[in-house]
Amino acid sequence: MKKYPICWLIAVSIVLMSNVPAWACSVCQGDPDSELVKGAEAGVLLLAVLTYGLLMGFAGFFVTWIVRSRRLG
């Protein structure tokens, strides 16, 4: 397989020369009180509550096992 360094050079130069500004989405650059931002914040809060709730549930389950094993032994 022969590599074509001139093709790579042309492709990289085209990408570097196309100076188009990147526009952020309305959530990042928009109104902080918009419905999209509130929805994203609610989603992050929901995922955090579910994750920590599940971890606390597992911890409680294992603590229950430890307490029961000490009572039996």
Order of alpha helices (4+ residues) and beta strands (2+ residues): alpha-alpha-alpha
